[in-house]
Amino acid sequence: MTIYVFELKCAVQQYAWGKQGKDSIVAKLKASVDPDFQIDPDGHYAELWMGTHPNGPSIVSIPGKEEIPLSKWVEQHPDQLGPEVRSYFKGNLPFLFKVLSVKTSLSIQAHPNKVHAELLHKTHPELYKDANHKPEMAIALSPFTGLCGFRPIKEVAHFLQTVDEFREAVGEKACKLITASHSMDMPLHREAMKDSFMALMNRDSKIVNHALSTLVEKVKKMKESSADIKPYEGEVLLKLDSEFPGDRGCFAIYFLNIVHLEPGEAMFLEANLPHAYLSGDCMECMACSDNVVRAGLTPKYIDVHTLCEMLDYTGRPVSRTKFLGIESHSNIHITIFNPPVPDFGVSKFEVPEGTPSFQLQAFESASICIIVKGEGEATSKSQIQPIKLKPGSVFFVAAEASVNITIDQGHSMLLFRAYSGVF
């Protein structure tokens, strides 16, 4: 078997929620490696895609060979994926690797498990276009904010007791949740959380709009007078209302944990876990699927019934929303993020200035690497010539291939590597 390591040319997705122009790390990474890519200062550059997704497949770039989509390469060279991936995922690259630059908040959403995904695809193929699950992991590149999982019930009860407008938007079910918060019965907590969240999602729009506009005006006046708006989660509330005026999803901040990630920290978004990205830059890795069930903060299709029935209503402290990697503190700081799914894992390499070289060890499955910071070269036994590396460089590593990375003098390096997690 010939072992291949080669460069990839990757697609940029311009969604309205992406950061604009050179504020977007997606745009800067793409422009760094593609001289034909011109950054439009008014353009919204949301995602850089690395993988075989049909809506933006990466292009194989090997000196002296015709450029073809990575999906076609994988189809022609299934041996490059590794035996476990070939058997478990039927010869497909099971993950999509991304860089995200978030300016405007993304929708409140969750992803179905495999059984549910198959059912949704069977019954509503026009809405749910495949039968796969869609677990995701986000690793912050800059300070990153999101919503993730339901708060502990006592926190939600506190907001219902202290934020009159929130209690008005939820209605009479608020009393049930407040009462349940005094019990130690976890099934009762989940039932009360579900009833209250569903009450908000199904409440008459006029009532919700009145409550939200009243609350937003109150918080704005408090901010203008330099009063403390933290008890109302005021900064997040005002951001969401400015982006989605009158949207009932703005009240979700009192149900869901507001998570702040520092660079290098991660969240794992398992099936049925409610979440939303609010701001910042991150690496994201996900199973190959487009199955998203939404219920607020979006102009896209909203499926409130499906979302409310599928969610995990277990309350958890914000400290438990972060996914901890396994760290290796040698000269090269390596953090391995292996979530409990077979589709993907991610390794982060932080290489300090003055380190001349290091090796990416051979894996039993294919992987994709991206340089976020630093310059150098990548070499392997099969290459005709080294791959020049700089921010934005992306390269494919076949199963059983090791890669030597040399770093230019005066540079440190930040590299991420995504791979199948089946082995």
N, C-alpha and C positions, 0 to 999 in steps of 0.2 A: 504494500500500500504506500503510495506517495503521500507524504504528510505536507499539508498546505498551511501556510500563514500568508495572508494577503490583506491589502488595504480595502476599505469599503468607502463608497461615496453614499452619503445618507440624506434622507429627505427631511425637509423642514415643513412643519404644519403651521399655518397662519390662522389661528383662531382668535376671536375677538377678545378673549380673556388674557391673552399673552401680553408680555411687556413690549413696549414700543422701541423700535430702532435699536440704538446701541445700548440701551438699558437692558436689553435681553441678552442673557448669556448664550441662549440658543443662536441668536443672530451672530454674535461675536465668534462663537466656535465654528460656525459654518463659514463665515467670511475668512477666518484664519487659514482654512485649507482649500478654499475654492475661490480662485481669483475672478471667476465669472459671477460670483454672488455679490450683488450690490445691496447694501442695507438701506431700505427706505425708512427715513426717520419717522414716518407716520405709520409704518407697517407694524402689525402685531405678530411677533414671533414667539409662538407658544411652546412648540415641541420639536425636538430632533429625534427621529426614529431610527433605531438600529435593529434590523432583523428582516423577517420575510413577510411582514403583514402586507396583504395585497393593496392596501390604500397608500402605501409608501415604502415599497421594498428597497432595501439597500442594494447598491450596485457593486458587483465584484470588479476590482481593478487590479489586474495582474499584468506587469510589463510584457508586451508582445502578444497578449491574448485579447480576444474580443470581450468587451464589457457586456455582462449579462446580469439580470437580477439575481440576488442571492438565493431567492426561492428556486430559480431554475438550476443554479449550481448545486444546491442541496439535493434536488431531485436527481441530478446526473451523478452525484458523488455521495450517495447515502452512507458509504463507509466512513466518511469524514466526521459523521455525527457521533460515532461510538455505538457499540452494540446495545447498551441499555436504552438510549434514545431511539434507536431504530425500532426496537421491539415495543417499548412502552408508548412512544408517541407516533408510531407508524411512519418513521422516517421524516418527521417534520421538526423544525426548530421550535421548541415548545414555548419560548418566551419572546416578548418584545421589550427591548431596552430603550430607555428614553432619557433625554434631558428636558426638564420643564422650567419655564419662566412664567410665573403667575403674577399678574397684576390685579385682575378682577376675579372675584371669588368664583369657584366652580360650584356646581349644583350639590345640594344635599342628596346623597345617593348611597346605594349599597349594591353588592354584586351577589348573584345567586350561587349556591353550591352546584355541583355537577348534576345531581338528580333534578333539582329545580330548574336549572338551565335547560336541560333536555325537555322538560315539560313546557316551559315558556316558549321555546323554539318550536315545539310541535303545535302548540295552540295559537301562538301569535308570531309566526315567522316574519311578518312584515315589520314587527317592532323589535324582536329579539332574534337576530339574524344568524346565530350559531348556537350550538348545543354545549358549549364549554363553560367552565367556571372562569372567574376573573380575579383571583387573588392578586394583590398589589403590594409593593413595598416602596416607600419613599425615603430617600436618604438626603438630608439637607445639604445644600452647597452654600447657602447663605441663611441668615435667620429666616425661619420658615414657620408659618402659622396655619393651622388647620383645625377642623372639628373632627373628633374621633371618639366614638362610643358614648353610651349614656353615662351621665354623671351618677355618683352615688345618690340614692333616693333622698337622703337628708339635704343634699345641696339643692336638688330640684324643689323640694318642699320649702326650703328657705326662700328661694326666689318667688315661689307662689305666695308666700306670706308677706314678702317685703316689696314686691313689684306689682302694684295693683293692676296695671294694664296687662301684665302677663296672666294674672289670674282671670281677668275678664276675657282674654282671648281663649283660654282653655275651657272656661265655664265650670259647670257643677262638678265635673270629674276631678277638678283640682282638690276638692275637699276629700275625695277618696284617697288621692295620693298623699296628701298631708297626713291623713289618719294612718295610712299604711306605713309611713316613715317611722312611726313609733314602735313598729313591730320588728322582730328579728326574723320573720318568715320570708325567705328569699323568693319563693314562688309568688307570694302576695305582692312583694315589691315589683316583680316583673309584670304581673297582671295590672297593678295600678299604674305603672309607667306606660304600658301599652295603651290602656284606656285613656289616659291623659294626653298622650302624644297623638293618638287617633282623633281625640276630641278637637285638638288644635288644628290638625290637618283637614278636618271635615267641617269646621266651624263656619258659620255664615260669613261671607266675605266682608259684608258691611261692618259687622261687629269686630272682625280682626283688623280691618283697615282703620277703624276709629281708635281702637286700642293702641295700634302701632303708631299712628300719627301723633296721638296724645303723648305717648312715651318718648318718641323721638324729639318732639318739641321741648319736652321737659328736660331731657338730657342735653340738648343743644344750649338751652338757657343756662343750665348748670355749668357747662363747659365755658361759656362766654363769661361767667362770673367767677371762673377759676375754682369752682366747687369740685369736690371729688366725685368723679363719675364711675369709679371702679366698681362700686356696689351694683351698678347696672350693667357691668361689662360694656361701658359706654363707648369706648373706642371701636370695638368690633361691631356693636350695634349701629353706630353711625356710618361705618364703612359699608356694611351690608345694605342699609337703607338707601345710601347714596347710589349704590350700584343696582339695586332691585327695589325701587320705591314701592311701599305697600305690600311687599311679598311676605306672606305668613312665615316663610322660612327664616325671617329675621329673628323670630321668637325661639328658633331652635337652639340658639346660644345658651338658653337657660335649661335645656334638656341635655345638650351634648357637651362633652369636655372641650375646652379651648386649649389646644396643645401648641406650645412654642418649642420648636426644635432649633438647637444651635448647629452650626456646620458639623457634619459627621454623625449626628443623631438620626434615628430612623423610626418610622412607624410601619407596622405590618397590618394591612387591611384585609382581614380574612372574610370569608363569606358571611353575609347578613350583618356586618358591622356598619352602622351608619357613619358617614364621614363626608368631609368637604375640604378641599384645599382653598385657603383664603389668600395667601400671599407668599412670595419668596421663590427661590430657585432650588431645584432638587434633581437628583437622579431618581428615576422610577424604573422598576422592573415589574412585569406583570405577565400572567399567562395570556396566550394569544386568544383574545375574545373581545367582542364589542358589547357584551351584555352589561348594561347599566340600568338600574331601576331608580328613577328620580322622583322627588317630591317637593321641590322648592328651589329658589334661587337660580332659576334657569328659564330661558325661552323655549327649551326643548320639550318633548313630550313628557308629561307627568303622569305617573301611574301610582296614585296614592294608595289604593287598595292593596296592590301587590306589595308595595314597599312596607306598609304597616303590618301586613301579615307575616312577612319574612324576617323582620328585624330581630336581632338579639337585644332584648331589653334589660340585660344584666347591667346594673350600675357598677362602675369601676372608677377608682381614683385616677387622676390624670397621670400619676406616676406609672401606672400599669398600661398606659397607652403607647409607651415607647418600647421599641424592639431593640434589645441589646445584642450587639455583635460580640463575637469572640475575638479578643485582642491579643496581638503578639507584639511585645515591646522590645524588639531588637533594634538594630540601627535603622531598619526599615519598619515603619509602623504599619502592620497589616491588621485589618479588621474584617472578619468574615461574618456575613449576615446570611444565615441558612434558615429560612422560615420553614414551617412544618408542611410544606407542599413539595411534590416532586418536580414541579415545572421549572423552578429557578432558584438560584442563590446568587449573591453578589459579594465580591471581595474588593476592599478599598486599600490601595497602596499609597502611603505617604512617605516619600523618599526625601530625606534632607539634602540640602546643598552640600556638596563635597563627596557624595557617594558616586563613584564612577560608573557602577553597573549593578544589575541584579537580574535574577532569572525568574520568569513566570514558569512554574512547574507544569508538567504535562498533566492533563485531566483525562478522565475516561469519557468525557463528552466534549463536544465543540463549545467554544466560548467566543464572546465578543468583548473587545477592550476599547476604551476611549481614554485619551489623554485630556485632562481638564486643565492641567498646569504643567509647564516644563517643556524642554526640547531634548532631542536625542535621536537614537536609531533603534530599530527592532530587527533582529536577525534570527534565522533558524536554518536548519540543515537544508530545507527544501527551497529556500528563496534564491532567486536569480540575483537579486540585489537587495540591500537593506531598505527598510521602510523608514523614511524620514519622519520623525515624530515632532509634533508641536501641538499646542492647544487646538482641539477639534479633530485630531487624527483618530480614526477608528480602524481597527483591524480585526479580522477573523482568525481564530486559532483552531485548527482541526483537533479532533480527539487524538490523544497520545503525542501531541506536539508540544515541545518546550520552546520558549522564546527567550533570547538574551536581550536585555534592554541596557543600552549605554546612555548615559546622561551627559549632555554638554556641560562643560565647566561653567560654574557660576549659576547653575539652575538647580532648583529642587523640582520634584515631580509629584503630581497627584493623578493616579490612574485608577479606573474602576473596571472590573472584569465581571461580566455576567455569564452564567453557565446553567446547564440543567442540574437540578438537585437530586436526580434519581439514584446516584451512586453513593 
